[in-house]
Amino acid sequence: MKGTLPEEPQTPDTLVRNFLEEIDKAVRSGGFVSVLFHPFLTNKPERMQAMETIVLRLAQLRGEGQIWLARCGDIAEWLHAHPDTVGDDPKWDASSWR
């Protein structure tokens, strides 16, 4: 989603819509999505509700067996055990949000 949205903070509805689109795209393609919620962005009820909506969708997909939902450390361990699954060594993403 980097670089696709304006610089000003987006509405909770925009956040939910974009995250769910990215999650659904990854499910369809068998890809990977890393989800990060900054605590300072959850300081209002509507922002917390947006985060909850996304987390509930992830939990639903996990319950349906459609995704592996894991912590970063678990993913790193799996990647170390299966280095051939990612092709070339993953590179740092040096792009900027702005």
C-alpha positions in Angstrom: 0.0 0.0 0.0 3.1 2.2 0.2 2.8 5.3 -1.9 -0.8 4.7 -3.0 -2.6 6.9 -0.4 -2.3 10.6 0.3 0.0 11.8 3.0 -2.7 12.9 5.5 -4.1 10.3 7.9 -6.7 8.1 6.4 -10.2 7.4 7.8 -10.7 4.1 9.6 -13.0 2.9 6.8 -10.1 3.5 4.3 -7.7 1.6 6.6 -10.1 -1.4 6.8 -10.9 -1.4 3.1 -7.2 -1.3 2.1 -6.0 -3.9 4.6 -8.8 -6.3 3.7 -8.1 -5.9 0.0 -4.4 -6.7 0.6 -5.2 -9.6 2.8 -7.6 -11.1 0.3 -5.1 -10.6 -2.5 -2.5 -12.5 -0.5 -4.9 -15.3 0.2 -5.7 -15.6 -3.5 -2.1 -15.6 -4.6 -0.7 -17.6 -1.7 1.4 -14.6 -0.8 2.5 -12.9 2.4 1.2 -9.9 4.3 2.7 -8.4 7.4 0.3 -6.4 9.5 1.5 -3.7 11.8 -0.7 -1.5 14.0 1.1 1.4 15.7 -0.3 2.0 19.2 -0.5 5.8 18.8 -2.9 5.2 15.9 -5.4 3.3 18.1 -6.2 6.2 20.5 -9.8 6.6 19.3 -12.7 4.2 19.5 -13.2 4.2 15.7 -9.6 3.4 15.1 -9.7 0.5 17.6 -12.8 -0.8 15.9 -11.0 -0.7 12.5 -8.1 -2.7 14.0 -10.5 -5.1 15.5 -12.3 -5.6 12.2 -9.1 -6.5 10.5 -7.9 -8.8 13.3 -11.3 -10.6 13.3 -11.0 -11.2 9.5 -7.5 -12.7 10.0 -8.9 -14.9 12.8 -11.7 -16.0 10.6 -9.3 -16.9 7.7 -7.1 -18.8 10.2 -10.1 -20.7 11.5 -11.1 -21.7 8.0 -7.5 -22.9 7.4 -6.9 -20.4 4.7 -3.9 -18.7 6.3 -1.1 -19.3 8.7 -1.3 -16.5 11.2 2.0 -16.2 13.1 4.3 -13.9 15.0 7.4 -12.5 13.3 9.7 -14.8 15.3 7.8 -17.9 14.2 8.0 -16.8 10.6 11.7 -16.2 10.8 12.3 -19.7 12.3 10.2 -21.2 9.5 12.1 -19.3 6.9 15.5 -20.4 8.3 14.3 -24.0 8.2 13.0 -23.6 4.6 15.3 -21.2 2.9 14.5 -22.4 -0.6 10.9 -21.2 -0.3 11.8 -17.5 -0.8 14.2 -17.9 -3.7 17.0 -15.3 -3.4 17.7 -13.9 0.0 15.0 -11.4 0.8 16.3 -7.8 0.5 15.6 -4.9 2.8 12.8 -2.7 1.6 14.4 0.7 1.5 11.4 2.5 0.1 9.7 5.3 2.0 6.1 6.0 2.9 6.4 9.4 1.4 
